[in-house]
Amino acid sequence: MASFNSCTFSGRSGTDAEAKSFDSGSAVAKFNLAVDRYGKKGDPRPAPLWIRVEVWGKQAQVIGDYVKKGTQIIVSGELSMDEWEKDGKKNVTPTLRCNNFTLLGGDKPSGSPMSAKKQQPDPEEDEIPF
Protein backbone atom coordinates (compact mmCIF):
# COMPACT_ATOMS: atom_id res chain seq x y z
CA MET A 1 0.00 0.00 0.00
CA ALA A 2 1.29 3.43 -0.93
CA SER A 3 1.53 6.18 1.65
CA PHE A 4 1.36 9.94 1.37
CA ASN A 5 2.02 12.99 3.51
CA SER A 6 -0.72 15.60 3.21
CA CYS A 7 -2.00 17.89 5.98
CA THR A 8 -4.38 20.82 6.19
CA PHE A 9 -4.58 23.18 9.15
CA SER A 10 -6.72 26.20 9.95
CA GLY A 11 -5.62 28.71 12.56
CA ARG A 12 -4.21 32.14 13.29
CA SER A 13 -0.73 33.39 12.68
CA GLY A 14 1.14 33.89 15.93
CA THR A 15 3.76 36.06 14.26
CA ASP A 16 4.14 38.37 11.29
CA ALA A 17 5.38 36.35 8.33
CA GLU A 18 9.05 36.83 7.51
CA ALA A 19 9.75 36.77 3.77
CA LYS A 20 13.23 36.43 2.34
CA SER A 21 14.47 36.45 -1.27
CA PHE A 22 17.64 34.75 -2.45
CA ASP A 23 20.10 35.73 -5.20
CA SER A 24 18.95 32.66 -7.13
CA GLY A 25 15.49 34.23 -7.48
CA SER A 26 13.71 31.88 -5.10
CA ALA A 27 11.94 33.12 -2.00
CA VAL A 28 10.68 31.75 1.31
CA ALA A 29 8.24 33.04 3.91
CA LYS A 30 7.92 31.64 7.43
CA PHE A 31 5.44 32.14 10.26
CA ASN A 32 4.05 30.29 13.27
CA LEU A 33 0.47 29.03 13.16
CA ALA A 34 -1.64 28.47 16.29
CA VAL A 35 -4.12 25.62 15.86
CA ASP A 36 -6.79 24.81 18.44
CA ARG A 37 -6.57 21.36 19.96
CA TYR A 38 -8.58 19.40 22.43
CA GLY A 39 -7.12 19.18 25.90
CA LYS A 40 -7.79 16.85 28.74
CA LYS A 41 -11.30 16.73 30.09
CA GLY A 42 -11.86 19.66 32.41
CA ASP A 43 -9.23 21.95 30.85
CA PRO A 44 -10.90 25.35 30.55
CA ARG A 45 -8.81 26.32 27.54
CA PRO A 46 -6.07 24.04 26.29
CA ALA A 47 -2.86 25.50 24.89
CA PRO A 48 -2.76 25.76 21.10
CA LEU A 49 -0.66 23.49 18.94
CA TRP A 50 2.10 25.57 17.32
CA ILE A 51 3.16 24.68 13.79
CA ARG A 52 5.94 26.32 11.85
CA VAL A 53 4.83 27.10 8.26
CA GLU A 54 7.21 27.58 5.32
CA VAL A 55 6.01 28.81 1.93
CA TRP A 56 8.42 28.71 -1.02
CA GLY A 57 8.35 30.31 -4.46
CA LYS A 58 6.06 33.01 -5.80
CA GLN A 59 3.51 32.53 -3.01
CA ALA A 60 6.13 33.54 -0.41
CA GLN A 61 5.79 37.22 -1.32
CA VAL A 62 2.00 37.12 -0.88
CA ILE A 63 2.42 35.50 2.53
CA GLY A 64 5.04 38.11 3.48
CA ASP A 65 2.74 40.97 2.44
CA TYR A 66 -0.51 39.77 3.99
CA VAL A 67 0.11 37.40 6.91
CA LYS A 68 0.45 39.41 10.09
CA LYS A 69 0.02 38.32 13.70
CA GLY A 70 -3.59 37.20 14.15
CA THR A 71 -4.32 36.56 10.47
CA GLN A 72 -6.71 33.65 9.94
CA ILE A 73 -5.42 31.24 7.32
CA ILE A 74 -5.85 27.71 6.01
CA VAL A 75 -2.62 26.02 4.93
CA SER A 76 -1.99 22.65 3.34
CA GLY A 77 1.13 20.75 2.38
CA GLU A 78 3.58 18.19 3.70
CA LEU A 79 4.36 17.87 7.39
CA SER A 80 7.91 17.28 8.59
CA MET A 81 9.51 17.21 12.01
CA ASP A 82 12.47 19.59 12.27
CA GLU A 83 14.95 18.48 14.92
CA TRP A 84 17.81 20.44 16.47
CA GLU A 85 19.87 20.45 19.61
CA LYS A 86 20.37 23.44 21.90
CA ASP A 87 22.21 23.42 25.21
CA GLY A 88 22.38 19.64 25.06
CA LYS A 89 18.60 19.33 24.75
CA LYS A 90 16.95 17.79 21.69
CA ASN A 91 14.08 19.89 20.27
CA VAL A 92 11.46 18.95 17.70
CA THR A 93 9.11 21.31 15.86
CA PRO A 94 6.38 20.28 13.42
CA THR A 95 6.88 22.22 10.17
CA LEU A 96 4.43 22.38 7.30
CA ARG A 97 5.96 22.85 3.85
CA CYS A 98 2.97 24.74 2.49
CA ASN A 99 1.98 24.35 -1.15
CA ASN A 100 -1.49 25.89 -0.92
CA PHE A 101 -3.14 28.46 1.35
CA THR A 102 -6.32 30.48 1.73
CA LEU A 103 -6.47 33.75 3.63
CA LEU A 104 -9.70 33.90 5.60
CA GLY A 105 -11.89 36.95 6.14
CA GLY A 106 -12.89 38.38 9.45
CA ASP A 107 -10.60 40.44 11.63
CA LYS A 108 -7.82 41.81 9.50
CA PRO A 109 -4.63 42.92 11.18
CA SER A 110 -4.09 46.66 11.25
CA GLY A 111 -1.62 47.91 8.73
CA SER A 112 -2.38 45.23 6.16
CA PRO A 113 -3.27 46.38 2.64
CA MET A 114 -6.57 44.52 2.94
CA SER A 115 -7.64 46.58 5.95
CA ALA A 116 -6.68 49.84 4.23
CA LYS A 117 -9.65 49.71 1.84
CA LYS A 118 -12.26 52.29 2.69
CA GLN A 119 -15.78 51.05 3.19
CA GLN A 120 -17.87 53.25 0.89
CA PRO A 121 -21.60 52.78 0.49
CA ASP A 122 -22.81 51.57 -2.87
CA PRO A 123 -25.17 54.24 -4.34
CA GLU A 124 -27.27 51.60 -6.09
CA GLU A 125 -27.65 49.67 -2.83
CA ASP A 126 -29.51 52.63 -1.25
CA GLU A 127 -32.08 52.49 -4.03
CA ILE A 128 -33.11 48.88 -3.31
CA PRO A 129 -36.58 48.99 -1.71
CA PHE A 130 -36.05 45.97 0.57
VEXVO-620111 format. One record per residue: x, y, z of N, C-alpha, C in turn; residue in one letter. Coordinates in nm, 2 decimals, padded with zeros to 4 digits. Each point is the difference from the previous one (the first is absolute). Layout:
BEGIN
(rec (X; Y; Z); (X; Y; Z); (X; Y; Z); 'a'),
...
This chain:
BEGIN
(rec (00.08; -00.12; 00.00); (-00.08; 00.12; 00.00); (00.09; 00.12; 00.00); 'm'),
(rec (-00.04; 00.10; -00.08); (00.08; 00.12; -00.01); (-00.04; 00.09; 00.11); 'a'),
(rec (00.09; 00.09; 00.04); (-00.03; 00.10; 00.11); (00.02; 00.14; -00.06); 's'),
(rec (-00.05; 00.09; 00.07); (00.02; 00.14; -00.04); (00.00; 00.09; 00.12); 'f'),
(rec (00.05; 00.12; -00.02); (00.01; 00.10; 00.11); (-00.07; 00.12; -00.04); 'n'),
(rec (-00.12; 00.02; 00.05); (-00.08; 00.12; -00.04); (-00.08; 00.05; 00.12); 's'),
(rec (00.02; 00.12; 00.04); (-00.07; 00.06; 00.12); (-00.06; 00.13; -00.04); 'c'),
(rec (-00.11; 00.03; 00.07); (-00.07; 00.13; -00.01); (-00.03; 00.05; 00.14); 't'),
(rec (00.04; 00.13; 00.02); (-00.03; 00.06; 00.13); (-00.07; 00.13; -00.01); 'f'),
(rec (-00.08; 00.04; 00.09); (-00.06; 00.13; 00.01); (00.03; 00.06; 00.13); 's'),
(rec (00.04; 00.13; 00.00); (00.04; 00.06; 00.13); (00.03; 00.15; -00.02); 'g'),
(rec (00.07; 00.05; 00.09); (00.04; 00.14; 00.00); (00.15; 00.01; 00.01); 'r'),
(rec (00.05; 00.10; -00.08); (00.15; 00.02; 00.01); (00.03; 00.06; 00.13); 's'),
(rec (00.11; -00.06; 00.06); (00.04; 00.05; 00.13); (00.11; 00.10; -00.01); 'g'),
(rec (00.05; 00.02; -00.13); (00.11; 00.10; -00.02); (-00.03; 00.06; -00.14); 't'),
(rec (00.06; 00.11; -00.03); (00.00; 00.06; -00.13); (00.09; -00.10; -00.08); 'd'),
(rec (-00.04; -00.02; -00.13); (00.08; -00.08; -00.09); (00.13; 00.07; -00.03); 'a'),
(rec (00.11; -00.08; -00.01); (00.13; 00.05; -00.04); (00.03; -00.05; -00.14); 'e'),
(rec (00.00; 00.09; -00.10); (00.04; -00.04; -00.13); (00.14; 00.03; -00.04); 'a'),
(rec (00.06; -00.09; -00.07); (00.14; 00.02; -00.04); (00.02; -00.04; -00.14); 'k'),
(rec (00.07; 00.08; -00.08); (00.04; -00.03; -00.14); (00.14; -00.04; 00.00); 's'),
(rec (00.04; -00.09; -00.10); (00.13; -00.04; -00.01); (00.06; 00.04; -00.14); 'f'),
(rec (00.13; 00.01; -00.01); (00.06; 00.04; -00.13); (-00.04; -00.09; -00.12); 'd'),
(rec (-00.04; -00.12; 00.03); (-00.03; -00.09; -00.10); (-00.14; 00.03; -00.06); 's'),
(rec (-00.08; 00.09; 00.07); (-00.13; 00.03; -00.05); (-00.11; -00.07; 00.08); 'g'),
(rec (00.03; -00.10; 00.08); (-00.10; -00.06; 00.08); (-00.03; 00.08; 00.13); 's'),
(rec (-00.11; -00.03; 00.06); (-00.04; 00.07; 00.12); (-00.06; -00.09; 00.10); 'a'),
(rec (00.00; 00.03; 00.13); (-00.06; -00.08; 00.10); (-00.07; 00.10; 00.10); 'v'),
(rec (-00.11; -00.04; 00.05); (-00.07; 00.07; 00.11); (-00.03; -00.09; 00.11); 'a'),
(rec (00.02; 00.04; 00.13); (-00.02; -00.09; 00.11); (-00.08; 00.08; 00.11); 'k'),
(rec (-00.09; -00.08; 00.06); (-00.08; 00.05; 00.12); (-00.04; -00.11; 00.08); 'f'),
(rec (-00.04; 00.03; 00.13); (-00.05; -00.10; 00.09); (-00.16; 00.00; -00.01); 'n'),
(rec (-00.06; -00.12; 00.00); (-00.14; -00.01; 00.00); (-00.05; -00.06; 00.12); 'l'),
(rec (-00.10; 00.06; 00.07); (-00.06; -00.05; 00.12); (-00.13; -00.08; -00.04); 'a'),
(rec (-00.01; -00.12; 00.03); (-00.11; -00.09; -00.03); (-00.07; -00.05; 00.13); 'v'),
(rec (-00.13; 00.02; 00.01); (-00.07; -00.05; 00.11); (00.01; -00.15; 00.01); 'd'),
(rec (00.01; -00.05; 00.12); (00.00; -00.14; 00.03); (-00.08; -00.04; 00.12); 'r'),
(rec (-00.04; -00.12; 00.01); (-00.08; -00.04; 00.11); (00.10; -00.04; 00.12); 'y'),
(rec (-00.03; 00.05; 00.11); (00.08; -00.03; 00.12); (-00.06; -00.12; 00.08); 'g'),
(rec (00.05; -00.01; 00.11); (-00.06; -00.11; 00.09); (-00.13; 00.05; 00.05); 'k'),
(rec (-00.09; -00.09; 00.04); (-00.13; 00.03; 00.05); (00.01; 00.09; 00.12); 'k'),
(rec (-00.07; 00.11; 00.00); (00.00; 00.10; 00.11); (00.10; 00.11; -00.02); 'g'),
(rec (00.08; 00.00; -00.11); (00.09; 00.11; -00.02); (-00.09; 00.12; -00.06); 'd'),
(rec (00.00; 00.12; 00.07); (-00.08; 00.10; -00.04); (00.04; 00.05; -00.14); 'p'),
(rec (00.12; 00.01; -00.03); (00.05; 00.04; -00.14); (00.14; -00.06; -00.02); 'r'),
(rec (00.00; -00.10; -00.08); (00.13; -00.07; -00.02); (00.10; 00.09; -00.08); 'p'),
(rec (00.12; -00.02; 00.01); (00.10; 00.08; -00.07); (00.00; -00.04; -00.15); 'a'),
(rec (00.02; 00.10; -00.09); (-00.01; -00.03; -00.14); (00.12; -00.09; -00.04); 'p'),
(rec (-00.01; -00.07; -00.11); (00.10; -00.07; -00.07); (00.07; 00.10; -00.09); 'l'),
(rec (00.13; 00.01; 00.02); (00.08; 00.10; -00.09); (00.07; -00.08; -00.11); 'w'),
(rec (-00.02; 00.05; -00.12); (00.06; -00.06; -00.12); (00.07; 00.11; -00.08); 'i'),
(rec (00.12; -00.04; -00.03); (00.08; 00.09; -00.08); (-00.04; -00.02; -00.15); 'r'),
(rec (-00.02; 00.11; -00.07); (-00.05; -00.01; -00.14); (00.11; 00.06; -00.09); 'v'),
(rec (00.04; -00.07; -00.11); (00.09; 00.06; -00.10); (-00.07; 00.00; -00.13); 'e'),
(rec (00.01; 00.11; -00.07); (-00.06; 00.01; -00.14); (00.11; 00.04; -00.09); 'v'),
(rec (00.02; -00.07; -00.11); (00.11; 00.02; -00.09); (-00.05; 00.05; -00.14); 'w'),
(rec (00.08; 00.07; -00.07); (-00.03; 00.04; -00.14); (-00.08; 00.13; 00.00); 'g'),
(rec (-00.08; 00.02; -00.11); (-00.07; 00.12; -00.02); (-00.10; 00.03; 00.11); 'k'),
(rec (-00.06; -00.10; 00.06); (-00.10; 00.02; 00.11); (00.06; 00.06; 00.12); 'q'),
(rec (00.13; -00.01; 00.02); (00.07; 00.05; 00.12); (-00.02; 00.15; 00.01); 'a'),
(rec (00.01; 00.08; -00.11); (-00.02; 00.14; 00.01); (-00.14; 00.04; 00.04); 'q'),
(rec (-00.10; -00.07; -00.04); (-00.14; 00.02; 00.04); (-00.01; -00.02; 00.15); 'v'),
(rec (00.05; -00.11; 00.05); (00.00; -00.03; 00.14); (00.07; 00.11; 00.08); 'i'),
(rec (00.12; 00.04; -00.05); (00.07; 00.11; 00.07); (-00.07; 00.13; 00.00); 'g'),
(rec (-00.08; 00.03; -00.10); (-00.08; 00.13; -00.01); (-00.12; -00.01; 00.09); 'd'),
(rec (-00.07; -00.11; 00.01); (-00.13; 00.00; 00.06); (-00.01; -00.08; 00.13); 'y'),
(rec (00.09; -00.08; 00.04); (-00.02; -00.08; 00.12); (00.07; 00.07; 00.11); 'v'),
(rec (-00.08; 00.06; 00.09); (00.04; 00.07; 00.12); (-00.05; -00.08; 00.12); 'k'),
(rec (00.05; 00.04; 00.12); (-00.04; -00.07; 00.12); (-00.15; 00.01; 00.01); 'k'),
(rec (-00.06; -00.11; 00.02); (-00.15; -00.01; 00.02); (-00.07; -00.03; -00.13); 'g'),
(rec (00.06; 00.00; -00.12); (-00.06; -00.03; -00.12); (-00.06; -00.15; 00.00); 't'),
(rec (-00.12; -00.01; -00.04); (-00.06; -00.14; -00.02); (00.04; -00.05; -00.13); 'q'),
(rec (00.04; -00.13; 00.00); (00.05; -00.06; -00.13); (-00.02; -00.15; 00.01); 'i'),
(rec (-00.03; -00.05; -00.12); (00.01; -00.15; -00.02); (00.12; -00.03; -00.08); 'i'),
(rec (00.08; -00.10; 00.04); (00.12; -00.04; -00.07); (-00.01; -00.15; -00.02); 'v'),
(rec (00.06; -00.04; -00.11); (00.01; -00.14; -00.03); (00.14; -00.03; -00.06); 's'),
(rec (00.04; -00.12; 00.02); (00.13; -00.04; -00.05); (00.05; -00.13; 00.07); 'g'),
(rec (00.13; -00.01; 00.00); (00.07; -00.12; 00.06); (00.05; 00.03; 00.14); 'e'),
(rec (-00.02; -00.08; 00.09); (00.05; 00.02; 00.14); (00.13; -00.07; 00.02); 'l'),
(rec (00.09; 00.07; 00.06); (00.13; -00.06; 00.04); (00.03; 00.03; 00.14); 's'),
(rec (00.09; -00.07; 00.06); (00.04; 00.03; 00.14); (00.14; 00.05; 00.00); 'm'),
(rec (00.02; 00.13; 00.02); (00.14; 00.06; 00.01); (00.06; -00.02; 00.14); 'd'),
(rec (00.12; -00.06; 00.00); (00.06; -00.03; 00.12); (00.13; 00.08; 00.01); 'e'),
(rec (00.04; 00.05; 00.12); (00.12; 00.06; 00.03); (00.04; -00.01; 00.14); 'w'),
(rec (00.12; 00.03; 00.03); (00.05; -00.01; 00.14); (00.05; 00.13; 00.05); 'e'),
(rec (-00.05; 00.04; 00.12); (00.05; 00.12; 00.06); (00.02; -00.02; 00.15); 'k'),
(rec (00.12; 00.04; 00.04); (00.04; -00.02; 00.14); (-00.01; -00.14; 00.05); 'd'),
(rec (00.03; -00.09; -00.09); (00.00; -00.15; 00.03); (-00.14; -00.06; 00.00); 'g'),
(rec (-00.10; 00.08; -00.04); (-00.14; -00.05; 00.01); (-00.05; -00.01; -00.15); 'k'),
(rec (-00.06; -00.12; -00.03); (-00.06; -00.02; -00.13); (-00.13; 00.06; -00.01); 'k'),
(rec (-00.03; 00.08; -00.11); (-00.12; 00.07; -00.02); (-00.06; -00.05; -00.13); 'n'),
(rec (-00.13; 00.00; -00.01); (-00.07; -00.04; -00.12); (-00.12; 00.09; -00.02); 'v'),
(rec (-00.01; 00.05; -00.13); (-00.11; 00.09; -00.03); (-00.07; -00.05; -00.13); 't'),
(rec (-00.13; -00.01; 00.00); (-00.07; -00.04; -00.12); (00.00; 00.12; -00.10); 'p'),
(rec (00.04; -00.03; -00.12); (00.01; 00.10; -00.10); (-00.08; -00.04; -00.12); 't'),
(rec (-00.09; 00.09; -00.05); (-00.08; -00.03; -00.12); (00.07; 00.07; -00.12); 'l'),
(rec (00.04; -00.08; -00.10); (00.05; 00.06; -00.12); (-00.13; 00.02; -00.09); 'r'),
(rec (-00.04; 00.13; 00.01); (-00.13; 00.03; -00.06); (00.00; 00.01; -00.15); 'c'),
(rec (-00.09; -00.06; -00.07); (-00.01; 00.02; -00.15); (-00.13; 00.06; -00.04); 'n'),
(rec (-00.09; 00.02; 00.10); (-00.13; 00.07; -00.03); (-00.05; 00.07; 00.12); 'n'),
(rec (-00.06; 00.12; -00.01); (-00.05; 00.07; 00.12); (-00.12; 00.08; -00.05); 'f'),
(rec (-00.09; 00.03; 00.10); (-00.11; 00.09; -00.02); (-00.01; 00.10; 00.12); 't'),
(rec (00.01; 00.12; -00.03); (-00.02; 00.11; 00.10); (-00.15; 00.01; 00.03); 'l'),
(rec (-00.03; -00.01; 00.13); (-00.14; 00.01; 00.04); (-00.04; 00.14; 00.04); 'l'),
(rec (-00.13; 00.03; -00.02); (-00.05; 00.13; 00.03); (-00.01; 00.02; 00.15); 'g'),
(rec (-00.07; 00.10; 00.04); (-00.02; 00.03; 00.14); (00.09; 00.11; 00.05); 'g'),
(rec (00.05; -00.01; 00.12); (00.09; 00.10; 00.05); (00.13; 00.01; -00.08); 'd'),
(rec (00.03; 00.11; -00.05); (00.12; 00.02; -00.08); (00.10; 00.08; 00.08); 'k'),
(rec (00.12; -00.04; 00.01); (00.10; 00.07; 00.08); (00.01; 00.15; -00.05); 'p'),
(rec (00.02; 00.09; 00.09); (00.02; 00.14; -00.03); (00.13; 00.01; -00.08); 's'),
(rec (00.00; 00.09; -00.10); (00.12; 00.02; -00.08); (00.01; -00.09; -00.12); 'g'),
(rec (-00.09; -00.09; -00.01); (00.00; -00.09; -00.12); (-00.07; 00.08; -00.12); 's'),
(rec (00.05; -00.03; -00.12); (-00.07; 00.07; -00.12); (-00.15; -00.03; -00.01); 'p'),
(rec (-00.04; -00.12; 00.05); (-00.14; -00.04; -00.01); (-00.08; 00.09; 00.10); 'm'),
(rec (00.05; 00.04; 00.11); (-00.07; 00.08; 00.09); (00.00; 00.15; -00.03); 's'),
(rec (00.08; 00.03; -00.10); (00.01; 00.14; -00.04); (-00.11; 00.05; -00.09); 'a'),
(rec (-00.08; -00.10; -00.06); (-00.11; 00.04; -00.09); (-00.10; 00.07; 00.08); 'k'),
(rec (-00.05; 00.11; -00.05); (-00.11; 00.08; 00.06); (-00.13; -00.07; -00.03); 'k'),
(rec (-00.09; 00.00; 00.10); (-00.13; -00.06; -00.02); (-00.09; 00.12; -00.05); 'q'),
(rec (-00.03; 00.00; -00.13); (-00.09; 00.11; -00.05); (-00.13; -00.07; -00.04); 'q'),
(rec (-00.11; 00.07; 00.03); (-00.13; -00.05; -00.03); (-00.02; -00.01; -00.15); 'p'),
(rec (-00.07; -00.10; -00.05); (-00.03; -00.01; -00.14); (-00.13; 00.08; -00.03); 'd'),
(rec (00.01; 00.10; -00.09); (-00.12; 00.08; -00.02); (-00.12; -00.08; -00.05); 'p'),
(rec (00.02; -00.10; -00.08); (-00.11; -00.08; -00.05); (-00.06; -00.08; 00.11); 'e'),
(rec (00.08; -00.03; 00.11); (-00.05; -00.08; 00.11); (-00.11; 00.08; 00.08); 'e'),
(rec (00.02; 00.13; 00.00); (-00.10; 00.08; 00.08); (-00.13; 00.01; -00.08); 'd'),
(rec (-00.01; -00.03; -00.13); (-00.12; 00.01; -00.07); (-00.08; -00.13; 00.00); 'e'),
(rec (00.05; -00.11; 00.06); (-00.07; -00.12; 00.01); (-00.11; 00.01; 00.10); 'i'),
(rec (-00.13; -00.03; -00.03); (-00.11; 00.03; 00.09); (-00.01; -00.10; 00.11); 'p'),
(rec (00.08; -00.10; 00.01); (-00.01; -00.10; 00.11); (00.12; -00.02; 00.07); 'f'),
